[in-house]
């Protein structure tokens, strides 16, 4: 086993940046010095992460003038009211446009801090330090930032790239089992989208991931970041191919919004959404029953839900899906599977088949 740091690159021309992956990187002063050019640094974190890692990051930034804003923890706080607290602290502390905002936490913190960085004085530097598996493999990479609205998830935000992403694998030691599984949902997503070799690896190594095997987890993070970086480099603003990264998300976002943000973890909702996408793909004749069963079995092995809450009716699903960001000209676009490891973005499907999928899942006990 090695603790050697790996460096990946997101190739976006002038906005390119590195992703550092390894153990004990939170305390690596050299990384911060490389990407933080000015003294003022605002660390945005939450009540759960701050007691664990805030002091460590502040110590590594001892040459800077650091301040911190500690937000409440949870998806239910990913809203404009909580987001404004970041600006309150920046303005109270008289931070200027040369400051750097550091996101220390999971996907909620990364999204809100990144959106604040995009807006504060029309844009300041931004560093991502994701501390959950889901944030490490997905939300910290690619520059999507934003907050939720009661009518829809991530409907208010901006594309804004960080200066770097620092993934310290040691932070996963303090992650609870439910959050670990939620992150694995996004890892599975990459295999289903366009990496069948990785999908096979996941099938063979799922138990190791759940047991927090360091080598397996590090490989899964590296492979996921490589897959996402490749897609983002080809389509930064989601004009086309990048939407593939939303496999399971249209169904999943409907579950999150319908149940109330925070009731289901994002990864749990996406996991069920991928099962629903597999069901519709089978009805379209693209997947076999064995393929669909394989998707459900892998997601179930990851200790994730495979069926949506019964309290959401097909009509509610359709209403919530209608405000998804992928809706164009009144038509719902979905990411579906032509085969395992080969996904496609389409609005060319029989609405009755979608209704059949929603009705079938509405019967689940």
N, C-alpha and C positions, 0 to 999 in steps of 0.2 A: 504494500500500500504506500502511496506517495502523497505528500501534501503539496507537490509542485503546482504552482499557479498556472492555469491555462488562460490564454487571451484570445478571444474571438473578436471579429470586427463586423460592425454593421456599416455597409458601404453605401453612403448617401452623399458622396461628393464632399462639399464643404461642411456638411452636417454629419459626416462619418464619426463614429466613436467606438471605443473598445468596450468589451464586456470581460471583466476579470472574474475568474471562477477559481476558488480554492479555499483552504481552511485558514482561519485566523486573519482574514483580510481587513476586518474592521479596525485593527490596530496598525495597519500598514501606512505609516505616515507618508511614505514615498508616493503612493498612489494619489493621495489627496493633494500633495504638493504639485504633482504633474498636471492636475486638472482644475485646481482652485487658484486663480491668479491674484485675487485681491483679498483683503483682510476680513470683510464682513461675511459671516456665514450664519444663516438661519437654519436650524435643524427642525424639521417638522416630523413629529412622531406621535404616538398615542399612549394612553395610560397603561397599556399592557407591555409595550415594548420599551418604554422609557426606563423603568426600573432595571431592565435586563441589559441594555446596550448603550444608553445615552451617555453615561459617564465615560465609557470606553471610546466612543467616537469623539467626544469632546477632548479627551486626553490626546488622541491622535491629531487633533486640530489645534493643539496648544499654541501654535504660532499665529492663530487667527483670532479675531474678535467674534466669539460665538455667542449665539443666543438660541433659545429653543421655545417652540410652541407645542404644548402637549394637548392633543385633541382626545375626545372620547373615542372609545374603540367600537367598531362595528359598522356594517354596511348601512344601518339605519341612520348613521350620522354623515353619510356621504351626500351632503346637500349644500345648498348655497349658504344657509345660515352658519353652518360649521366652517365652511370654506372661508367665509369672511373673517374668521378669527385669525387666520394666517396674516391677512392684510393689517388687521388691528395691531398685531405684534410687530410687523415690519415697520409700520408707520410710527408706533410708539418708540421703537428703538432707533428711528431715523436711519433706516437702511437705504442706501443709494442704489443706483442702477448698475453699479459694478459688483453688487453682492451676489452670493451664491446661495441657492436654496437646496438643502440636502433632505431627501425623503428617506426616513429611517422607519421602515415598517412594511406592512403587507400592501396588497393592491389598492386598498382604499386610500391609504396614506400616499402612495406613489401617484395615484390619479389626481388627488386633490392638490398635493404639493406641486406636481408638474403643471397643473392648470393655473395655479397661483403664479408660478414662475413665468408662464406664458403671458400673463396679464399684468404683473406688477411692473410699473413704469415701462409698459409695452414690451417687456421681455427681459428676464435676467437669467444668469447661468443656473444650471440645474444638475444635480447628481442623484442617481438612484442607488439606494442601498436596500434592496428587498430582503425581508427576513422571513417570508413564508415561501414554501415551495411553489405555490401558484404564482406569486409575484415574480419569483426568480425565473420561471420558465415561460412566463407569458406577459403580464401587465407591465413589467419594468422595461421590456424591450419593444421598441417600435414607435414610441412617442405619442401614443394615445393617452390623453389626459381628460379629466372631466368630473362631473358630478351627476347624480341622479335627479330626476324630477318625478313627482308622484305618478305622472302619466307614463313614464318610460325610463329605462335604465340608460345612463350615460348619454342623455339627450343634449346636455350642455357641456361643451368642452372644446378642445383644440388639439391639433397635431403639434407637438412640441418635443423636440429630441433632447435628451440629456447630453451632458459632456462625457459621461461614462456611466457604466453600471458596475457596481461592486457586489458580487455574490459571494458571501462568506458562508460556506456550507455548514459551519459550526452552529449557525443560528437555527438549523433544523433540529438540533438537540432539545430545544425548548418549545418545539411545536407540538401541539396535542395531536392525537391520532386522527381525529375528525378533520382537522386542517390539513394534515399530511395527505389523507385520501382525496380531499378536495383539490389539492395540487396535482395529484396523479391523474385526475380527470383531464386536465389540460395537456399532460404528457401523452396520454392515450390519444388525444385529439390529433397530435402531429403524425402519429403512425397511421391513423385512419385517413388523413387528408392526402398525403402523397409519399409516405415512407413505409412501405410494407415490410422492409427489412427490420426497421425499428419496431414495428408492430409485432413481428415474430420474437424479437428480443424481449419485448415487454411480456409476452405470453410466457416466456421461459424464466423471467426474472421478477415477476410480480411479488412473489413471497419475499425476496431479498429487499425490494423497495419498502414493503410494509414493515420489515424488520429493521429498517434504517441502516442497511449495509452501506458503508461510506462509499465504496467503489461503485456500487450499482447506482446510488443516488447521484453521485458526481457525473457518471456517464449519462444518466437520463437528463440531467440539467444541461450538460454540454450539447447533447444531440438535439434537445428541444430548442435551445438557443440558436444552434446552427440552422435548424429548419426554419425558425421564425425569421432570423436575420436574412436568410436567402429570399424569403417572400417579401419582406419589408423593403429590401434593396431594390426589388423589381417593381414595387408599387407602394410607395411611401404613403400616399394619401387615399388609399383604398378606392382607386378608380376602377379596379378590375380584380386581378388575381388575389389581392390581399384579403378580400372578403371570404376566401376559403378558410381563413383562420377563425371564422365564426361558425364552424360546424357545431351544431347543437345549440348555438346561442340564441337563435330566434325563439325556439321553444323554451329554452332555459330562462331567457329574460322575461318571458311571459309568466313563468312560474315565480320568479323573484318578485316581479311587480304585483302579481295576483295574490301572493301569500303575504306580502309586506316585506320590505327589504330587511334582511337579516334573519328571517325565519329559516330559509334555506341558504346554505353557503353557495357562493357563485359556482364553485366546482361541482357541487351536488346537483344544482339545477342544470348545468351544462352536461353532466353525465347522463341524466335522464333525457335531456334534449337530444343527445347523440343516439340514444336508444329509439327515440321517436323518429329521428331522421332515418335510422336504419329500417324501421318499420315501413315508412313511406317509400323508401328506396326499393324495398322488396315488393311492395304493391305496384310499383312502376315497372317491375320486371328486371331491375338492375342487380339486386342482391338475391341470393337464394335464401331459403329458410335457414339452412345451415350457417350462412354468413351472418344473418341476423342473430341467430342463437350465439354465435361466437362473440359478437359485439357485446351482447347482454352478459355473457358469462365472464368476459374479461372485466367489464365494469363492476359486476357483482363481486368478483374476486378482489377488486380494489376497495371493497367495503363501501361502495357507493350505491345510491338508489337507482333503480332501473325503471321505476314507474312514477308518474307524477301524482300529486295529491288529488284524491278523488273530489275534493271540494271545488276544484276548478272544472267548470263545465266546458264542453267544446265551444260553446258560444263565447264564453269568457276568454278562452284561448285565442280565438279568432280576433276578438276585439283588441286584445293586448298585442297580438302579433301585427295588427294593422298599423301600429305606431312605431314599429321597428325601423331602425335607420336604413335597413336594406330595402324597404318598400320604395318602389319607383313607379310613378304614373298609376298609383292605386293598386299595383300588383305586388303581392308578397313574393320576394325572392328568398329562396332557401338554399342552404348548402346541403346537398345530398350526396350519396355514394353510388358511383357507377360500379365500383368494386371495392373490396377492402384495400385501402391504401390508394384509392383513386377517387377523389371527390370533385364535385362540379357545382357551380353556382347557376341556379335556374329558376325561372318563373314559368317554365313550360311544363306544367303538370296539371292533371285533371283535378279541379277543386274538390270533386266528390271523393277522390282518393285521400286528399288531406283530411276531409271530413271523416272518412272512414278510420284513419289513424287516430284522430282526436276522439272519436266515439269509442274505439276499441280501448284506448287507454283510460277513457272515462269509466269503463266498467271494472277496472282493476280494483281488487279489494285492498 
